[in-house]
Amino acid sequence: MRNPLLVNFLLVFTIFFSVTIFANESEMNSDETKTDLKTEIDEYIQHHLKDSHDFSLFSYTDDDEVTHHVGFPLPVILWDNGLVVFSSSKFHHGEEVVAAGNNHYKLYHGKIYKTDASGTINYDSDHHATNIKPLDFSITKSVMMILITGFLMFLLFGGLAKSYSKNAGIAKGVGRFFEPIIIYIRDDIAIATIGEKKHQKYMPFLLTIFFFIWFLNMFGLTPLGVNVTGNIAITTALAILTFLITNFTGTKTYWKHLFDPLGSSMPWYAKIPLYVILIPIEVLGIFIKPFSLLIRLYANMQAGHIVIMSLIGLMFLFKNWIGSSLSFGLAFAISLIEILVAVLQAYIFTMLSALYFGFASEEHEHAEAH
């Protein structure tokens, strides 16, 4: 199946259907059990939203009340007076202390701390861990999905470029699906906002950022349980790239508009009182624009995951066909909407970035603009 929307549709349907069946297998016995289950569901949602040092697909508890995690470990790479490398499986999901050389490390709330052989964690007055944290360069779940997405993009668009060269500019295979999207980004986003003259130098970034965000968003809707674009560190890094490109490619007109927004329309002595207000606002706008980019992408993807996981959690609370069926229907509908949101957020981030690039690359005089 070459249609990614259909693939994700089937994946989402499969995972929700299996969860619905499991949710109705048992009955609630008491209010205390229900309260404990609410806490467990909340912890599970919080765990899903966070990055981790291993790739857990799912877990189950056997008849002996032993929890088994199904997935695979990822490499832990630390710098602690030297390079320290070991498998995250040694942490046993935070239950074990890892001895590496003369040091001991413990995984606590998703972070790695230096500790002793017994795994002692010290706290300050606000109950924050005070143990030393070594520099962590580990391949976490989010980093792994970024690498996979980058490799996938390299294969897809490398193949598309080769098909152009071999078939007289005609795309073949999966490239036929992506070619109209690329043309749309070029004609209706880049050229429309930046201009025919300068759009080409921004096209590599615009194409990369669109497909990078889109693919990561789509991966987040699969049963893999990844939430890369719901990580504010990731969206901040993407927004910083837009910020740097905007300001390092800015023309004299762009910078003149920031520090002389009124141009020659007024005498200099009349502009001074206004500039006390206008210039700080213009300078502040340089930082507000990328901030709005990172918050919009982060908040929308984070909220989507929270809503879907909360609706799934309701199935376990209701434990009956009526309540669970309603929760399943809502979760299924929201998951379909999230497929649209996945591409919409990639489009918005790309469109706004192109708009900022267009402002930065303008060459006309300020008076002519008015």
C-alpha positions as CSV (number, residue, x, y, z in Angstrom):
1,M,0.0,0.0,0.0
2,R,1.5,3.3,-1.1
3,N,-1.0,5.6,0.5
4,P,0.5,6.7,3.9
5,L,-2.9,7.9,5.0
6,L,-4.5,4.5,4.5
7,V,-1.6,2.8,6.3
8,N,-1.9,5.1,9.3
9,F,-5.7,4.6,9.2
10,L,-5.3,0.9,9.5
11,L,-2.7,1.1,12.2
12,V,-4.8,3.4,14.3
13,F,-7.8,1.3,13.8
14,T,-5.9,-1.9,14.8
15,I,-4.4,-0.4,18.0
16,F,-7.7,1.1,19.2
17,F,-9.7,-2.0,18.4
18,S,-7.3,-4.2,20.4
19,V,-7.3,-1.7,23.3
20,T,-11.2,-1.7,23.3
21,I,-11.4,-5.4,23.5
22,F,-8.8,-5.5,26.3
23,A,-10.6,-2.7,28.2
24,N,-13.8,-4.8,28.4
25,E,-12.3,-8.0,29.6
26,S,-12.6,-7.3,33.4
27,E,-14.9,-5.5,35.8
28,M,-14.2,-2.8,38.4
29,N,-14.4,-4.0,42.0
30,S,-14.2,-0.9,44.1
31,D,-13.8,2.9,44.1
32,E,-10.2,2.4,45.4
33,T,-9.3,0.3,42.4
34,K,-10.8,2.9,40.1
35,T,-8.8,5.7,41.8
36,D,-5.6,3.7,41.5
37,L,-6.4,3.0,37.8
38,K,-6.9,6.8,37.2
39,T,-3.4,7.4,38.7
40,E,-1.9,4.6,36.6
41,I,-3.5,6.0,33.4
42,D,-2.2,9.5,34.2
43,E,1.3,8.1,34.8
44,Y,1.1,6.2,31.5
45,I,0.1,9.3,29.6
46,Q,2.9,11.3,31.1
47,H,5.4,8.5,30.3
48,H,4.1,8.4,26.7
49,L,4.7,12.1,26.3
50,K,8.3,12.0,27.5
51,D,11.4,10.9,25.8
52,S,13.1,7.7,27.0
53,H,16.3,5.8,26.8
54,D,14.7,2.6,25.5
55,F,12.0,1.8,22.9
56,S,9.1,0.2,24.6
57,L,6.3,-1.0,22.4
58,F,4.0,-2.2,25.2
59,S,4.0,-4.0,28.6
60,Y,1.9,-6.6,30.3
61,T,1.7,-8.1,33.8
62,D,1.7,-11.9,34.2
63,D,-0.2,-14.0,36.8
64,D,2.7,-13.5,39.3
65,E,2.2,-9.7,39.1
66,V,5.5,-9.3,37.3
67,T,5.5,-6.5,34.6
68,H,7.2,-7.4,31.3
69,H,8.2,-4.7,28.9
70,V,8.3,-5.5,25.1
71,G,10.7,-3.4,23.1
72,F,14.4,-3.0,22.6
73,P,17.1,-1.0,24.4
74,L,19.1,2.0,23.0
75,P,22.7,2.9,23.6
76,V,23.5,5.2,26.5
77,I,26.4,7.6,25.7
78,L,27.7,9.7,28.6
79,W,30.6,12.0,29.1
80,D,31.8,11.8,32.7
81,N,35.6,12.6,32.8
82,G,35.7,10.4,29.7
83,L,33.4,8.5,27.4
84,V,31.0,6.0,29.0
85,V,28.9,3.8,26.8
86,F,26.5,0.9,27.7
87,S,23.1,-0.4,26.9
88,S,20.0,1.1,28.4
89,S,18.8,-2.4,29.2
90,K,21.1,-2.4,32.2
91,F,18.9,0.1,33.9
92,H,16.0,-2.4,33.7
93,H,13.5,0.5,33.3
94,G,15.0,2.5,36.2
95,E,15.0,-0.4,38.7
96,E,18.7,-1.2,38.6
97,V,21.9,0.8,39.2
98,V,24.5,0.5,36.5
99,A,28.2,0.2,37.4
100,A,30.5,1.6,34.7
101,G,34.1,1.7,35.6
102,N,34.4,3.2,39.0
103,N,31.1,5.1,38.7
104,H,27.5,4.2,39.3
105,Y,24.5,5.6,37.4
106,K,20.8,5.5,38.0
107,L,17.9,6.4,35.7
108,Y,15.5,8.5,37.6
109,H,12.4,10.2,36.1
110,G,13.9,9.9,32.6
111,K,17.3,11.4,33.5
112,I,20.6,9.8,34.3
113,Y,22.3,10.7,37.6
114,K,25.6,9.8,39.2
115,T,25.1,7.9,42.4
116,D,26.5,5.2,44.6
117,A,26.2,1.4,44.5
118,S,22.9,1.5,46.3
119,G,21.4,4.1,44.0
120,T,21.0,6.9,46.5
121,I,19.3,10.0,45.2
122,N,19.7,13.2,47.2
123,Y,17.1,16.0,47.2
124,D,17.0,19.7,48.0
125,S,14.2,21.5,49.9
126,D,11.9,21.4,46.9
127,H,12.4,17.6,46.4
128,H,14.6,18.1,43.3
129,A,17.4,15.6,42.8
130,T,20.8,17.2,43.5
131,N,23.0,14.3,42.2
132,I,25.5,15.1,39.5
133,K,24.2,14.6,36.0
134,P,26.9,13.7,33.4
135,L,26.6,15.1,29.9
136,D,24.1,12.8,28.1
137,F,24.6,12.2,24.4
138,S,22.5,9.0,24.4
139,I,20.5,7.8,21.4
140,T,17.0,8.2,22.9
141,K,13.7,7.3,21.4
142,S,13.3,10.8,19.9
143,V,16.8,10.8,18.5
144,M,16.3,7.4,17.0
145,M,13.1,8.5,15.2
146,I,14.8,11.7,14.0
147,L,17.6,9.5,12.5
148,I,15.0,7.2,10.9
149,T,13.1,10.1,9.5
150,G,16.3,11.6,8.1
151,F,17.3,8.3,6.5
152,L,13.8,7.8,5.0
153,M,13.8,11.3,3.5
154,F,17.3,10.7,2.1
155,L,16.1,7.5,0.4
156,L,12.8,9.0,-0.9
157,F,14.1,12.2,-2.3
158,G,17.4,10.7,-3.4
159,G,15.4,8.2,-5.4
160,L,13.2,11.1,-6.7
161,A,16.2,13.0,-7.9
162,K,17.6,9.9,-9.7
163,S,14.2,9.3,-11.4
164,Y,14.3,12.8,-12.8
165,S,17.7,12.4,-14.2
166,K,16.9,8.9,-15.8
167,N,13.5,9.7,-17.1
168,A,13.8,13.1,-18.7
169,G,12.4,15.0,-15.7
170,I,9.5,12.6,-15.1
171,A,9.1,11.1,-11.6
172,K,8.5,7.4,-11.1
173,G,7.4,5.2,-8.3
174,V,6.7,6.8,-4.9
175,G,8.1,10.0,-6.3
176,R,4.8,10.6,-8.2
177,F,3.1,11.0,-4.9
178,F,5.6,13.6,-3.5
179,E,6.2,15.5,-6.7
180,P,2.9,17.6,-6.5
181,I,3.6,18.4,-2.9
182,I,7.1,19.7,-3.8
183,I,5.7,21.7,-6.6
184,Y,3.0,23.2,-4.3
185,I,5.7,24.2,-1.8
186,R,7.7,25.8,-4.5
187,D,4.9,27.7,-6.3
188,D,2.4,28.5,-3.7
189,I,4.6,28.9,-0.6
190,A,8.1,29.9,-1.6
191,I,7.5,31.9,-4.8
192,A,4.3,33.4,-3.4
193,T,5.9,34.7,-0.2
194,I,9.6,35.2,-1.0
195,G,9.4,36.0,-4.7
196,E,10.6,34.5,-8.0
197,K,14.1,36.0,-7.7
198,K,15.2,34.7,-4.3
199,H,13.0,31.7,-3.4
200,Q,15.5,29.1,-4.7
201,K,18.1,29.6,-1.9
202,Y,15.4,28.9,0.7
203,M,13.8,25.9,-1.0
204,P,16.1,23.2,0.5
205,F,15.2,24.4,4.0
206,L,11.5,24.7,3.3
207,L,11.2,21.3,1.7
208,T,13.3,19.7,4.5
209,I,11.3,21.3,7.3
210,F,7.9,20.4,5.8
211,F,8.6,16.7,5.2
212,F,10.6,16.4,8.4
213,I,7.7,17.7,10.6
214,W,5.1,15.8,8.5
215,F,6.9,12.5,8.7
216,L,7.5,12.8,12.5
217,N,3.9,13.8,13.1
218,M,2.7,10.7,11.1
219,F,5.1,8.4,13.1
220,G,3.5,9.8,16.2
221,L,0.1,8.5,15.2
222,T,1.3,4.9,14.8
223,P,1.5,2.3,17.6
224,L,5.2,3.0,17.9
225,G,4.3,5.6,20.6
226,V,6.7,8.3,19.6
227,N,6.0,12.0,20.3
228,V,9.0,13.8,18.8
229,T,7.2,17.0,17.7
230,G,5.5,17.1,21.1
231,N,8.9,17.7,22.6
232,I,9.5,21.4,23.2
233,A,13.3,20.9,22.8
234,I,12.7,19.6,19.2
235,T,10.4,22.4,18.2
236,T,12.7,25.0,19.8
237,A,15.6,23.7,17.7
238,L,13.5,24.0,14.5
239,A,12.4,27.5,15.4
240,I,16.0,28.5,16.1
241,L,16.9,27.4,12.6
242,T,14.2,29.6,11.1
243,F,15.3,32.5,13.4
244,L,19.0,32.2,12.3
245,I,18.2,31.9,8.6
246,T,15.8,34.9,8.7
247,N,18.3,37.2,10.4
248,F,21.5,36.1,8.7
249,T,19.9,36.5,5.3
250,G,18.2,39.7,6.1
251,T,18.8,42.6,3.7
252,K,19.5,46.3,4.5
253,T,15.8,47.0,3.9
254,Y,14.9,44.4,6.5
255,W,17.2,45.8,9.1
256,K,16.3,49.4,8.2
257,H,12.6,48.6,8.7
258,L,13.4,47.3,12.2
259,F,15.3,50.3,13.4
260,D,13.8,53.0,11.2
261,P,10.2,51.8,10.7
262,L,8.8,55.2,9.7
263,G,11.4,55.9,7.0
264,S,11.5,59.4,5.6
265,S,7.8,60.0,6.0
266,M,8.4,62.2,9.0
267,P,11.2,64.6,10.1
268,W,13.7,63.0,12.5
269,Y,12.8,65.2,15.5
270,A,9.1,64.0,15.3
271,K,10.1,60.4,15.0
272,I,12.2,60.2,18.2
273,P,9.2,60.0,20.7
274,L,7.6,57.3,18.5
275,Y,10.8,55.3,18.1
276,V,11.1,54.9,21.9
277,I,8.0,52.6,21.6
278,L,8.3,51.3,18.0
279,I,11.9,50.1,17.9
280,P,11.6,47.9,21.1
281,I,8.4,46.4,19.6
282,E,10.1,45.7,16.3
283,V,13.1,44.1,18.0
284,L,10.9,42.1,20.3
285,G,9.1,40.8,17.2
286,I,12.3,39.2,16.0
287,F,12.1,36.8,18.9
288,I,8.3,36.5,19.2
289,K,8.0,35.1,15.6
290,P,10.2,32.0,16.2
291,F,8.6,31.6,19.7
292,S,5.2,31.4,18.2
293,L,6.4,28.8,15.7
294,L,7.8,26.5,18.4
295,I,4.8,26.9,20.8
296,R,2.2,26.3,18.0
297,L,3.8,23.1,16.9
298,Y,4.5,21.8,20.4
299,A,1.1,22.6,21.8
300,N,-0.9,21.2,19.0
301,M,0.9,17.9,18.8
302,Q,1.2,17.5,22.6
303,A,-2.6,18.2,23.0
304,G,-3.5,15.7,20.3
305,H,-1.6,12.9,22.1
306,I,-3.0,13.8,25.4
307,V,-6.6,13.8,24.1
308,I,-6.2,10.5,22.3
309,M,-4.5,8.8,25.3
310,S,-7.1,10.1,27.7
311,L,-9.9,8.7,25.6
312,I,-8.2,5.4,25.5
313,G,-7.8,5.5,29.3
314,L,-11.6,6.0,29.6
315,M,-12.1,2.6,28.1
316,F,-10.3,1.0,31.1
317,L,-12.4,3.1,33.5
318,F,-15.8,2.4,32.0
319,K,-15.2,-1.4,31.5
320,N,-18.5,-1.8,29.7
321,W,-19.6,-1.9,26.1
322,I,-21.5,1.4,26.1
323,G,-18.8,3.6,27.7
324,S,-15.9,1.9,26.0
325,S,-17.6,2.0,22.6
326,L,-18.2,5.8,23.0
327,S,-14.6,6.3,24.0
328,F,-13.4,4.2,21.1
329,G,-15.5,6.2,18.7
330,L,-14.2,9.5,20.0
331,A,-10.6,8.3,20.0
332,F,-11.0,7.0,16.5
333,A,-12.5,10.3,15.2
334,I,-9.8,12.3,16.9
335,S,-7.1,10.1,15.4
336,L,-8.4,10.8,12.0
337,I,-8.5,14.5,12.7
338,E,-4.9,14.2,13.9
339,I,-3.9,12.8,10.5
340,L,-5.0,16.2,9.0
341,V,-3.4,18.1,11.9
342,A,-0.1,16.3,11.2
343,V,0.2,17.7,7.7
344,L,-1.5,21.0,8.6
345,Q,1.1,21.8,11.3
346,A,3.9,21.0,8.9
347,Y,2.3,23.3,6.3
348,I,1.8,26.2,8.9
349,F,5.4,25.9,10.1
350,T,6.7,26.0,6.5
351,M,4.4,28.8,5.4
352,L,5.3,31.1,8.3
353,S,9.0,30.4,7.9
354,A,8.7,31.3,4.2
355,L,6.8,34.4,5.2
356,Y,9.6,35.5,7.6
357,F,12.2,34.8,4.8
358,G,10.2,37.0,2.5
359,F,10.2,39.8,4.9
360,A,14.0,39.4,5.4
361,S,14.8,39.3,1.7
362,E,12.8,42.3,0.5
363,E,14.8,44.8,-1.4
364,H,12.4,47.7,-2.0
365,E,12.6,51.1,-0.3
366,H,10.4,51.6,2.7
367,A,8.6,54.5,1.1
368,E,7.8,52.4,-2.0
369,A,6.3,49.7,0.2
370,H,3.8,52.2,1.5
